[in-house]
Amino acid sequence: MAKTIKVALAGAGAFGIKHLDGIRNIDGVEVVSLVGRRLEPTREVAAKYGIGHVSTDLADSLALKEVDAVILCTPTQMHAAQSIACLKAGKHVQVEIPLADSLADAQAVVDLQKQTRLVAMCGHTRRFNPSHQWVHKKILAREFSIQQLDVQTFFFRRSNMNALGQPRSWTDHLLWHHAAHTVDLFAYQAGSPIVKANAVQGPIHPTLGIAMDMSIQLKAANGAICTLSLSFNNDGPLGTFFRYIGDTGTWIARYDDLFNGKEEKIDVSKVDVSMNGIELQDREFFAAIREGREPNSSVAEVLPCYQVLHDLEQQLDAK
């Protein structure tokens, strides 16, 4: 595909704007349609980014013949159904993490992708952050092997607000959203499938209806282990912090930045063409479309993560 890739983006909130900012740096790509829950705020974002078509209904964007691909930054509960709608409309699709909030729905997306052979990718951004890429390159070169991945995913989210401090129309989830990042990354970096997974969770929030605290243990077939702590109750630095403990060093990844075990910063500026993990994720999506290949973090490639999340959910429901 030599022509400009024309994109519709659904979800004009905090994460959708991150994609719009990243796409600005990518040649040969144009966002031509923007979908949001409320028309006026969506029009404001569209005007800022020079997007001509605005709607509150994804179907309107899918009906546009010029749209080649769709990026979904919508609520978790919509991801699977909207991904399926995009594929049925003949559009390549990148859906933000998680692919689905059930294994059955995730499998349905994978099955349809195999039928259509369109590019379908899920936003497992940790695969693309320069910090994690730096570690991955060491692993591939056999210069580093994970013994333990220790992860903290901490937010202060006792009310239903998004990253911009705005009220959310949906409820986030520690297991199906935030744990998905680490479950997938651990297997990816270990180079070995997860063979054991355990979870416990704290009390269910009386109005949000979700657990606000969770602890997960994972073991890969090669013996590497992962310890993951998640909380929506943490009143402190927000985000996910990864400590790689291995046979030749310790590395701490904080989004796109990397430090050694002594908190000395590692220069990862030459790892890829950008220091922005979201932009790098989008670059992979568009490159896969142009080259007619399966992308890193394709829906098929990340499906084992959702099998583990399903198994963990079954454990939690049984307790």
N, C-alpha and C positions, 0 to 999 in steps of 0.2 A: 504494500500500500504506500504509494509515493505521495498521494494527496494529503491535504490537511485532515487529521482525524478530528471529527466534530463530536463534541461530548455534551451530554445532558448530565447535570448534577442534581441529585435529589437530596434535600436536607441543607437548608441555608443557615444552620446554626453554627456553633463554635467549631465543630470538626469539619464541616463543609467549607468554611472559610479557610481553614488550614490547607485544604486541597486546592482551593482557588488560588491561594498565594503560591503554592508549589507549582501549579500548572503554568503560572505566569513565566516561569523560568525554563519551560520546555518548548523547544521549537517544534513547529508542525502540528500543534494541538490548539484547538479553539473550543471554548465552552460556549455553546449556542443556546442552551436552555437551562433554566434554573427552576427547581420545584421547591416550594416551602409550604409550611402548614398555614401560615397567614399571609395574605396577598401583599399588604403594604410593606411590612418589613422585608419580604422577599424582593419586592421591586426596588427597595433601597439598596440591598446588596447587589442586585443585578446592575443597577445604574453605576455603582462604584466600580464594578468589574467589566463593564461594557457588554453585558449579556442581553441579547435582544428579546428572547422569548421567556416569559414568566408564567407559571401556573401553580395551582395548588393540587393538581392531579397528575401523577406520574404518567397516566395513560395519554395525556396530551403531548408529552415529550416523546413517548414511544411512537406516536402517530407521525412524527416528523421524519420524512424520508431521509433528510440530510444527516440525522443523528446516527453515528456509527457505534457509539459506546456510551455506557451509563456508569456513573459512580454513585453508589448509594451510601449516604451518610444519615440515614433515617433511623427511627427507633428500632431497637433490637427485635421487637416482636414482628416487625414488617419485613425483616431481611430476606427470609427464605421465599416468601410469596412474591416479593418484588423482584428478586433475582430470577425466579421462574418466569415472571411476566416479561422481563427484559429478554431472556433467552428465546421465549416464544415469539417475541416481536423481531427476532433476528439481530439483536444488539449484543455486542460484547459487554460484559459487566464486571465491575469491581465492586464488591460489597464490603463495607467496613466490618470490622470484627464485632460481634461473632457472626459466622455464617448463618447460624440459626440458634434457637434456644431449645432445640430437641434434636436427637440423633436422627429421627425419622425425617424431619424436614431437611436436615443437612444432606442426608442420603438422596432425597428427592432432587435437590439441586445438582448434585454430582451426576445422578443418572441422566438428567436432562442435558447437562453439558456434554456428556459422552454421545448423546444422540445428535445434538446440533453441531458439535465440534467448534463452537464459538469459544473465545477466550473468556473464562470465568475465574476470577481471582478473589481471594479474601484478604482483607487488610491486616495481616499479621505483621505489623510494622516492625517488631523487634528483629525480624530477619534482615531488615534494611537499614536500621540505625547504624551509622559508621562505627560506633562503639562495639556493637555485637558482630558486625562484619569483620572488624579487626581480630576479634577472638576467633571467629569462624575460620579465617585464613590461617591462623596459627594451628588450629585443629586439623585442617586439611593438609597442612604441611607436616603434620605429626610432630609439631614442636610443643604441643600442649594437649593434655587430656583431662577432662573434667572428673574430679572425684566427688565434688558436691557443688550444686548450685543453690545458693541461699538467697531467697527473694522476699522483699517486703513490698506489698502494694497497699499504700495508705492514702486515705482521703478523709476529709471531714464533711460528711454528707448526711447529716441528720434530718435535713429537709430536702425536698426534691428540686434541687437547683442544678443548672448545668455549669460548665467551666467558665462561662461569662457572667455567672451570678444571676441568671434568668430562670424563671420557673420552667420545669420540664413537663411535657405532656405524657411522659412515660416513666417507668421505674427501671433504674439500672440494676445490675445483678452481679454479685461478686464471683459466682461460679461460672455462669455462661458467658460473661463478658471479660472480666478482669483476669480470672484464672486462665482463660483461654490463651492469653498472651504467653504465660509462663509454661503451660503444659505443652504447647506447640514448640516454643523455643527450646525447652529442655531436650525433647526428643531430637530436634533438629541439630542442636549443638553437640549432644552426646553421640549422634550418628547411630542411635540404637533405639528400638521401640520401647515404650513404657510397658512393663510387665506387672507392676504392682502399684496400686494407688489407694490411699486412705484419706479420709476427710472427717473433720468434726466442725460443727458450727455453733455459734453463740445464739442468744435469744432472738426470736423473730420480732422485728419492729412492729409496734401495735398499729400504725397507720400505713407504713410503706409495705408491710407484708413480706419483708425479706430479712434474711440474716444479715446483721451488721458486722459480724466478725466471723472469720473462717480460718482453719489451718489445714493444709494439704501436704501429704508426703507422697513422693513418687520414687520409683526405682526403675532404671532402664535395664535392658537385658545384659548389657555389658558391665553392670555393677554400679554405675554412677547413680547418685541419689540427688533428690531435690527436696528442699524444705521451703514451703511457701506460706507466708502469713499475710492475710488480707483483712482490712478494716475500713469501715466507713465512719468510725468513731475517733480516729486519730487526730488530735488537735496539734498539728505540727507540719513539717514539710510534706507537701503532697506529691504523689507520684509513685513510680515503681523503681526500686533500686535492686540491682542484681550483683551478687558477689560470686564470682567464679573462683572456686578453690580447686586447684589442680596439681598435677605432678611437677610442674616447672614454674609455678607462680600463682599469684592471686590478683584478680582484676575486678574492679568495681565499675559497673556500667550504670550511668544515670542518663537515660534517654540517649542523646547523640554523643555525650561526653564519656570519657573513660579515664579511670585512675588505677594506679597499682594499689597493692594492699597497704601501703604506707601513705595513701592519699596524695601521691604525686601524680600530676596530670600527664596523660599520655597523648601525644600528638596524633590524632586520627584524621587530620585534614586532607591527607593524600589517599585515604582509603577508597574514596569514590568521587564523583564529579560534584557532589554537594555535601554539605553537613546537615542537611534536612532529611530525616528519615521518611517523612510523608512524601516529599518530592521524589525521593529515590524509589519509593514504592510505586508512585504514579509513573515514573519513567519505565519501570519494569513492565507495567501493564501495557503502556503504549508500544514499547519495543516488542512485546509478545504478539500484539495485534499486527504490527508491521511485518514481523518475521514469520508469522503463521505457526507459532510454537506454544507449548505449554509454559506458563510463567512460573517463576518461583512463587510459592504460596498460592498455587492453583487450588480450586475447591477440592479436587481429588487428592492433592498432596496433603492438605490439612485435615482431611476427614478423620484420620486416626485420633486427632486431638478431641474431636467431638464424641468419639466412642469412649474415651477416658472420662470426659465430662459427664456423659450419660451414666457410666458406671459409678462415678462419685455421687451423682444425684440419687441413684438407687440406694446407695449406702446411707446417705443423709435422710432420705425418706423413711428408711427402715428403723432409724434410731429414735 
